[in-house]
């Protein structure tokens, strides 16, 4: 999901090539942008009916940079496409470019980011692969990519369609359907908000595809205008949007106050007209029920918090967790004058594995790599997945030379093992850049120094460890 970092700032660079020679006109004073109303966390309406999500923030950033207004029309998927096709909306904020949709929309050539779809099924089903779904009612959102994909590739499925993701997951929880297909992490968020996450299992990734913005067919003038407007966006602003929404934590927050308010109101109503002893028993019973509800809420929030800081594929801390924990180690190293090293690891030729064997093999490669490396680290070492095939290790109480020696041992262990995919052994290697902490340096500065060493490895043929020693944070 690091493709977020390309996002809107580089979304339309290729359009300049298509519109070469044309003089961009001024942007309209107002853009109407359509998208889904329940596609958490990409675009959705919150409990007050306000547009929220990654795509909403990105287009608001664009509007602010260009001094224009934007209005969002967040509706069901099929309706959002129809709004753009009929001209009621100027632009679709982001969706997958399927063959069916290309007949109604004109898609921008550069992706915003990628989304992947998963199959969710009730834990009572004995499911091992998609073939086992034959005869089972499988739910999808109407006019979605998942609906087109299942109809094209699994003609024996009983497919049920729903207007949006919220109603889709509610149908699964109520037992109306036994399985459903949804984007990650949209399905997880709706299950958590319905307090049913533990009732469903997930299978392998069904597909991973990019999303693009889209306009009416032939509306090249608007594309040219937006292309000119995106040049006013800074990479730092776009990265802040990405980090804020990487895995949000809002799906449960809305019902905290209603639950508490309703419980208190019931307690007060029950107390009216009752004898003191009866009132005391009622209060005691209601208090216990409220405490149980609060405990359940705290448990759900803790689960969501772990989900927000854990990479679901490798089980390692994710980028969000790394950037929360790393500054504490830097502060400790500075305060007590202790050594600290940071290394950035990048799997070699990872794209070739995905291209040759498919994304399932790529997922297995990442899991195998994370498991192999973690065995060789200490409990105090911070090992995190911070990108697609990019990892970071923060090593407290470790000089840079010792860190480089450790990485050499890890490299031998990774190269010396392989994993099996469909009866074929696949070998891995990685390149690593190592740097040491110098007083006053920030996490971003250490990563920058380690990246310099990592790039040196890549240019020298990969499968190596390079050291970049620095004496000051600005070196």
N, C-alpha and C positions, 0 to 999 in steps of 0.2 A: 504494500500500500504506500510505499514511498512515492508512487506516481502522483500522490497528492502534491508533492513538492514541485511538480511541473505545472499543475493546475492551471488557473485562469491566466496567470501571467505569461505562460507560453502556449496557451490554448490555441491561439489563432496565428502563430507565426507563419505557418505555411500558407495562410490565406493571402499574405502579401505577395507571394509568388503568383497566385492565381490572379490577383488584381493588379499585377505589375502594369505600370503605365497609367493607372486610374488615379484621379485626385480625390482623396477621401472627403466626403462632405461632413458637415457638423453632425454629431449625434443628435437624435431627437431629444427634446426636453424630458421625455418620459418613456420608459420601456415597460411593457407588460410581459411578465415572465411566468410561464406555466410550469407546473411540476406536480408530483404526487403529494397527497396530504397525509400519508402515513408511512413514508419510506424512511423511518428512523435509522441512522442519524443524518441521512443525506438531505431530505426535505420532509417536513411534517408540520402540522398545526399543533401548538401546545394546548394546554387546558383552557387558556383564555382565547383560543382561536387565532393566535399570532403565528406568522410563519417563522420557523426555526430550521436550523440544520446547516451542514457544511456548504451546500450549494447556495443556500440563501445568503450566508455570510460572504461567500465569494462574489456573488453578483452585487451585494451591497457595497463591498469594497470597490468594485468596478465603478458603481454609480457615484460614490464619494469622490473617487479620483477624477471623474469626468464632470462633476458638478451637474448631474442629472438626477431625476427621480426614477425609482423602480417600484412597480406594484407587482405583487406575487398573487397568482391565482392557483392555489394548491387544491387539487380535486382528485378524483379517482384516476387511475392510469389512462384508461380509454378516453375519458373526458379531457385530460391534459393534452393528449395528442390532437384531439378534435379541435380544441381551442386554437392551436397553432395552425392547423390545416385550414380552418375557416377564417383566420386572420383576427380572431378576437384577442389573441395574445401575439406579441411580436416575436417571441422566442421561447423555445423549450430549454429550461435550465440545464438539463443533462439526462440522457437515457441511452440505452444500448442501441446501436444501429443494426436492427434486424432487417431481413429482406422485406418483410411485410411493412415495416415502418418507412422504409426508403421510398415506397410508393406515395406516401403522404407528406414526407418531410425532406428537407435538404439538410444534411448533416455537415458540421464543420469537420475538417480533415484531421485535426489534432485532438487526441483524447484528453479528457480532464483527469481521470484516474480510472482504476480498474475495480470491478466488483466481482465477487464470486458467489455462486449459488450452491446451497446445500439441500439435501433431502433430510427432513425431520420426520420421525415416526414414533408412535406411542411405544413406551417401553414394554408393553405387553406383547407386542408383535415380535416374532422370531425372524428378524431381518438381517441378512448378510450382504446382499447386493441389490441392485435395482431390479434384477430379474424377479426377485421375490415379491415385488410390488404388484405383480399380475393378479388381478381380481380384487385389489384393494382400492378404495376410493382415495385418490390423491388430489389434494387441493392446490390451486394456483390462483394468482391474481389475473383477472380478465385482461386481455390485451398485453400481457407481460411477456418478456423474453422467455421465462420459464414455460409459459403455456405453449408458445411456438416450438420450443425445444422438445418438450415431451410429445407433442402431437407428431413431430417430424421423426423422432427416434424411438418412441415407445408406443406403437399403435394399439397394443393390447391393454393399456392402462385405462381405468375408469377415472376420467378427469372431471373434477368439479371446479367451477370458476367462481370467484368472489370479487366484489368491486375493488377491494383494497386489502392491504396487509393486515390491518387490525381485524377486519371481519374474517379473514382467512385463518388467523391463529385462534380467534375465538371459536370458530367452528371446530378446529382440531381439539381444543381443550374441552369443548362440550361433548365430543364424541361423534359429531356429525360426519367427520372424515377421520381416517386413521393415520394419514401421513400428509405432508405438504412440502412444497418446495419454496424456499425464500432466500433472499440475499443475506449474506453475512455482513454486519451483525443484526440486521433487521429482525430476523426470526427470534434471535436470543432476547432482544429487548422486549418484544411483545410477550414472550413467554414469561419473562421476569415480571413484567407489569401485571400479568395475570396469575402470578405466584404458581406457575406450573413448569418451571424450567426442569425440575428433577423428573418429570413424568415423560420426557421425550429424549430419544437418542438421535444422533446425527450420523449420516454416512459420509463417504468421501465427497470431495468437491465435484459437483455435477459439471460445472464449467466456470471459467474465468474470462470475462470479456470487458473491454473498455467502454466507457460512456462518453458521449459527445453532446455538445449543445446543438440545437437544430432550429431552422426557420422554415417558412413556406418555401416550396420549390421555386428556384429562380430568383430569390431575394438576395442577389449578390451585393446590391448597394448597401444593405444593412450589415452584411458580413464585413465589407470594406471599412465601414464606419467603426464597427466594434474593434476590428484589428488595430485601427489607429488609436482607439481609446485604451486598449490594453497596454500600450507602451508607457502609460503613466503609472502603472502599478509597479511597486518595488517587490523584490523577492522576499525581503524580510517581512513585509506585511502579509504576504501569502503564506509564508511559513508559520506565522503566528496563528492564522486561521486554522491551518492543518493541525498544529499542536493542541489548539483549544478543543478541536472536535475529534481528535484521533480515536478515542473511545469515550464518549460522553457518559455522564452518570445521572441523567435526568429522568429516565422513564418512571422511577418509583416516587420521586419527590412530591408529586402533586397530591397523593392521597394521604400523606401524613396528617395534615390538619383536619381533613374531613373525618378520618377515623377517630381521632382524639375528640373532636367536637361532638360527633354523634354519640360516642360513648358517654361523655359527660352529660349531654342533654338527656339521654336515657336514664342516667343515674338520678338526675334532678327530678324528672317526671315521676319516676318510681317512688321518690321520697315523699312527694306531696300526699298528705292525708294518711300516711302510715304511722303506726305507733313507733316510739323511739327504738324499741328492740328490733322491730321489723325493719325499720330504716337502717339500723346498724348492720343487720345481716345483708340487706340489699347492697349497701355501700361496699361491704366486704366482698360480696360476690362480683359486683361490677368492677371493683378495683382489680381483682384477680384476672378478670377477663381482659381488662385494659392492659394490664402488665403483660399478659400473654401476647396480646396484639403488638405491643411495643417490642417485645422480645422477638417475635416473628419478623417485624419490620427491621430491627437491628441485624438479625441474621441475614435477611435478604440484602440489606445494604452492604454488609460485609462481603457477601458473595459477589455482589456487583462490583465492589471496590477491588476484589481480587481479580475479577474478570477484566476490569479496566486497566490493570497493571501487569497482566500476564499475557504473553504471546500464546494464543490458543493452539498453535501448531507444535511448537517446540517445548512448551511448558516453562520457558525461561521468562524472567522479567522483560517487559517490552521497553520501547524507547521512552515512554512516559515515566515508567518506574526508574529507568536508568538516570534520567535527568533530574529526578527527585532525590535519589540516594547518593549519586556521585558527589554533589557539592558538600555533603556532610563529611565524606572521607577526605576531601581536599582541605576542609576547615580543620579537621583533626590533624592531618599531616602538617599543616602550617603552624597550628598551635603548639604541638609537641615536637616539632622539628624532626618528623619521622619520614623515611623514604616512602614513595608511592609511585607506581608505574601504571601506565595505561597502554593498552594495545587494541588496535582495530584489525579484525580478521575479515577477509572476503573470500568466499568459496571460488575456486578457479573454474572457469568454463561452466558455470551453473546454467546459463542460458542454453548451452548445447545439450545438457541433460533434459531440460524441459522440451526443447525442440525435437529431440530424437525419441524420447520415451513418453513424453506427456507430463502434465502438471502433477499427477499422482506420484510419479517417480521423483519429481522435484521435491514434493512434500516429504517423501521418505528420506531423501538425501539430507534435508535440513534436520529432520528428527535424528537420523543416525549421527550426523555431525555433532549436534548439541549433546547427545548422550555420551559420545566418545570423549569430547572435551571436558564435560562436567566431571567425569570420573577422575581427571587428573588435576583438579583444582581443589583448593581448600574451602571450607565452609565460609570463611571470611571474604573470599574473592567474590566480586560482583560480576557475574557473567550474564549478558543480556543480548537479545536480538534487537538491533536498532534499525534494521532495514530488511529488504527482501532476502539477500544472501549475505548481509553484513552483520557482524557481531562485534561486541566490545567486551573487554575484560579489564576491570579495575583491580589492581593488585596492591593492597595495603602492605606496609612493612617490607617492601620489595624494591631493591635498586634496579635501575633499567637493565644493567648487564645480566643480573639474575633473571629478570623477566624475559629477556631475549633467549636465555638458555632454556627456560621453562617452555617457551613457545617452540623452540627447536624440538624438544621432546614430544610436545603435543603434535607437531607436524609429522614426526615419524610414526606416532600412533595412528593418526588419521590416514596417512598414506599406506600404512601397513595393514589396514582393515578395509573391508568393502561390504556393501550390503547387496542383498539379492532382490531383484525385481523381475518377476515373470521368468524365472529360471536363468537369469543373466546376472553376473556379478558386475557391479558398478563401483569403480574406485573413485575416491575423492582426494583433493588436495586443497590447500588454501595459501594465500599470501597474507602476511601480517606486518604491520608497522608498529614499532614500540617506541614510546617516549617516557621520560620521567618527569615528575612534578617539580616545578621550581616555584619558589615563594611568590604568591600573588597571581599565579596563573588561574584561569577559569577552565571549566570543563570544555567549553567550545575551543579554547586555545590549545588544550592538550589534544583534542581530537584533530585539530588542524595540523599539529606537528606530527601526530601518528599517521595521518593521511599522506603527508609528504613521504614518509618512509614506506608506506604501503604502495604508493605510486611507483616508487623506486623498484620495489619487488616486481610489480606488474611489468615494468619495462625491461627487467632483467630475466624474464622468462617464467615468472610465477613460481609457486611451491617453494617459497623461501621466507625468511624472517629478516627484516631490516630495522636498524636502530637509528633514531634521530634524537641525539642529545641536545638539550637546550639549556641555556644558563639564565634566561629571563623570559617572562611571559610574552614579550614582544619580539623575541629572537626569531 
